């Protein structure tokens, strides 16, 4: 004779049934407080049996450690952002204090190298005023590079895969990662055609990577664009 479907043997109690019962019966442990004192777990740290209270305390300490790490990470990121903001401010101040417009391109490259410790910085412009067409920064840019610069709606960061702009640097063979910053009129986010591009390059493959934020690079591009607009 087979057990009935309503018989306990036909529907054995599962762990989910027990969990549901305890969730829906919050006063169970008030009526059976001795069970809480008898419950023991194996600690993942000491691998010994501990009481429920001890295990709860361990879990709270673990949560506190995670929160502490998150807070420290937020503080570190905040400090780094302050330092970057100060560097951009000093760089911009140098450009404002440059009286000779023809020395601006060289000043931009030099200060980016110094302030941000970038191993190599390159700069090219096009559509400059006829009086400045003979400048070195206005030479050697193909139409493809101009179209590519205009297609960048934000700075590009990643590995060097043979970009033409790498050839604007002193040592292109050593470049592993780079940032390409389009220069265009207007504020950051403008869709106007680019009139130039900045190249920040490094032999370190992780210095400029696709996961890094580009907000500060966009600010650099905006400031450089405003300063170099005097050559157009």
C-alpha positions in Angstrom: 0.0 0.0 0.0 1.5 3.3 -1.1 1.3 6.3 1.3 -1.4 8.9 0.6 -0.3 12.2 -1.0 -1.5 13.9 2.2 0.6 11.6 4.4 3.8 13.1 5.9 5.8 10.4 4.1 4.4 11.5 0.8 5.3 15.2 1.5 8.4 15.3 3.7 9.2 18.6 5.4 11.9 20.5 3.6 14.4 23.2 4.8 12.3 25.8 2.9 9.2 24.7 4.9 11.1 25.2 8.2 12.5 28.6 7.0 9.0 29.7 6.0 7.6 28.5 9.4 10.2 30.4 11.4 9.8 33.5 9.2 6.0 33.5 9.8 6.3 32.6 13.5 8.6 35.3 15.0 7.7 34.4 18.6 8.9 30.8 18.2 12.3 31.5 19.7 10.7 33.5 22.5 8.8 30.3 23.5 12.0 28.2 22.9 14.8 30.5 24.0 16.9 27.5 25.1 17.3 26.5 21.4 19.2 29.8 20.6 21.7 29.0 23.3 22.2 25.5 22.0 22.7 26.5 18.3 26.4 26.3 17.2 28.1 27.1 14.0 31.6 26.4 12.6 33.6 29.7 12.5 35.1 30.2 9.0 38.1 32.0 10.7 39.0 29.6 13.6 37.2 26.5 12.3 35.9 25.8 15.8 32.3 25.6 17.0 30.9 29.0 18.1 27.5 30.1 19.5 24.9 31.9 17.4 25.8 35.1 19.3 29.5 34.7 18.5 28.8 34.0 14.8 26.6 37.1 14.6 29.3 39.2 16.1 31.8 37.8 13.6 29.4 38.7 10.7 29.0 42.2 12.0 32.7 42.7 12.3 33.1 41.5 8.7 30.4 43.9 7.5 32.2 46.8 9.4 35.5 45.9 7.7 33.9 46.0 4.3 32.3 49.4 5.1 35.7 50.7 6.4 37.4 49.6 3.2 34.7 51.4 1.1 35.1 54.6 3.2 38.9 54.5 2.8 38.5 54.0 -1.0 36.1 57.0 -1.1 38.6 59.2 0.8 41.5 58.1 -1.4 39.5 58.8 -4.5 38.5 62.2 -3.1 42.1 63.1 -2.3 43.2 62.1 -5.8 40.5 64.2 -7.3 41.6 67.2 -5.3 45.2 66.7 -6.4 44.2 66.5 -10.0 42.0 69.6 -9.7 45.0 71.5 -8.3 47.2 70.3 -11.1 44.7 71.4 -13.8 44.4 74.8 -12.0 48.2 75.3 -12.0 48.4 74.2 -15.7 45.6 76.6 -16.7 47.2 79.5 -14.7 50.4 78.9 -16.7 48.6 79.2 -19.9 46.9 82.4 -18.8 50.3 83.9 -18.0 51.8 83.1 -21.4 51.9 86.4 -23.3 53.3 85.0 -26.5 50.6 83.2 -28.4 53.2 81.4 -30.6 54.7 79.8 -27.5 51.3 78.4 -26.3 51.6 75.0 -28.0 55.0 74.4 -26.6 53.9 75.6 -23.1 50.8 73.3 -23.2 53.0 70.2 -24.0 55.7 71.1 -21.5 53.3 71.8 -18.6 51.3 68.6 -19.2 54.5 66.7 -19.1 55.5 68.3 -15.8 52.3 68.7 -14.0 50.8 65.3 -14.8 54.1 63.3 -15.2 53.2 62.1 -18.7 56.2 60.6 -20.4 55.3 61.9 -23.9 52.8 64.6 -25.1 52.0 65.4 -28.7 49.9 68.2 -30.2 48.7 68.9 -33.7 46.3 71.6 -35.1 44.7 72.3 -38.4 42.5 75.1 -39.9 44.9 77.6 -38.2 45.1 81.2 -39.3 47.2 81.7 -42.4 49.8 83.6 -40.4 50.4 80.5 -38.3 50.3 77.9 -41.1 54.0 77.4 -40.9 54.1 76.3 -37.3 55.3 72.7 -36.7 52.1 71.8 -34.9 50.2 72.6 -38.1 52.2 70.1 -40.2 51.9 66.4 -41.0 48.2 65.6 -40.2 46.2 63.5 -42.7 42.6 63.9 -43.5 41.9 60.5 -41.9 43.4 61.8 -38.6 41.2 64.9 -38.8 38.1 62.9 -39.4 39.0 60.5 -36.5 39.5 63.5 -34.1 36.1 64.9 -35.0 34.5 61.5 -34.4 35.7 61.5 -30.8 32.9 62.8 -28.6 35.1 62.2 -25.5 38.8 61.4 -24.9 39.9 57.9 -26.0 42.0 55.9 -23.6 43.5 52.5 -24.4 46.3 50.5 -26.0 48.2 51.8 -28.9 47.0 49.9 -32.0 48.8 51.9 -34.6 47.2 55.4 -34.3 48.7 58.0 -36.7 48.8 60.4 -33.8 51.6 58.3 -32.2 53.9 59.6 -34.9 53.6 63.1 -33.5 55.6 62.0 -30.4 59.4 61.9 -30.0 59.6 58.2 -29.4 56.5 56.5 -31.0 58.0 53.0 -30.8 57.9 53.0 -27.0 54.2 53.9 -26.7 52.0 51.1 -25.3 49.0 53.1 -24.0 47.7 56.5 -24.8 45.0 59.1 -24.4 43.7 61.0 -27.4 41.9 64.3 -26.6 40.1 66.1 -29.4 40.3 69.9 -29.5 37.2 71.7 -30.6 35.5 75.0 -30.0 32.9 75.3 -27.3 32.5 73.7 -23.9 33.1 70.0 -23.2 30.5 67.9 -25.0 30.4 70.2 -28.1 29.8 68.4 -31.4 31.7 71.0 -33.5 34.4 69.6 -35.8 37.8 69.2 -34.1 40.6 71.6 -35.0 43.3 69.6 -33.3 44.2 66.7 -31.0 46.4 66.2 -27.9 48.2 62.9 -27.4 49.3 61.7 -23.9 51.4 58.5 -24.1 53.2 56.1 -21.9 55.2 52.9 -22.2 53.1 51.5 -19.3 50.1 49.5 -20.7 48.0 50.3 -17.7 48.6 54.1 -17.6 45.8 54.9 -20.0 43.1 52.1 -20.1 39.6 51.8 -21.4 38.1 51.6 -17.9 39.4 54.9 -16.6 37.3 58.0 -16.2 37.7 60.8 -18.8 36.2 63.7 -17.0 39.6 65.3 -16.1 40.9 64.6 -19.6 37.8 66.4 -21.0 38.6 69.4 -18.8 42.2 69.4 -20.2 40.9 69.3 -23.7 38.5 72.2 -23.0 41.1 74.4 -21.5 43.7 73.6 -24.3 41.0 74.3 -26.9 40.2 77.7 -25.5 43.9 78.7 -25.2 44.8 77.5 -28.7 41.8 79.2 -30.3 44.0 82.3 -30.5 45.9 80.6 -33.3 42.8 80.2 -35.5 
